Amino acid sequence: MLLKSVIFHYHGLDQEERDHLEQTAIDLGAEDELKWANQFIAKDYLNSFERARTYLNDHIGDYSKDKRVGYIKMVWDSNNLKGFVTELEMNAMLKLAKDWRVEEELKDLVISNLQS
């Protein structure tokens, strides 16, 4: 929930994104995790992405490559639900993909999405 939340908050959370996060939390039974993610972000909103990046790198950076790619794809797909991905969101995903050593996979995902 932190990953999705911090990407959506990167440019300012709109109502559609808020609704999507809440529905995702309900679907996953992760309401407490969403509440925690929102508190994490609110604690220092201006630095929340970098703080989350550090936290996520410590927790996800050593996951299997397939799992890391899956998390990036999940965020890409969530952002695409609104029909576009902002430059700020893409920048955030690229930073995480670089940290997690899955940049090429993100680029392939973007290219395949553009071709379809």
Buried (B, 14 or more C-beta within 10 A) or exposed (E): BBBBBBBBBBBEBEEEBBEBBEEBBEEEEBEEBBEBBBEBBEEEEEEBBEBBBEBBEEEBEEEEEEEBBBBBBEBBEBBEEEEEBBEEBBEBBBBBBEBBEBBEBBEEBBEEEEEE
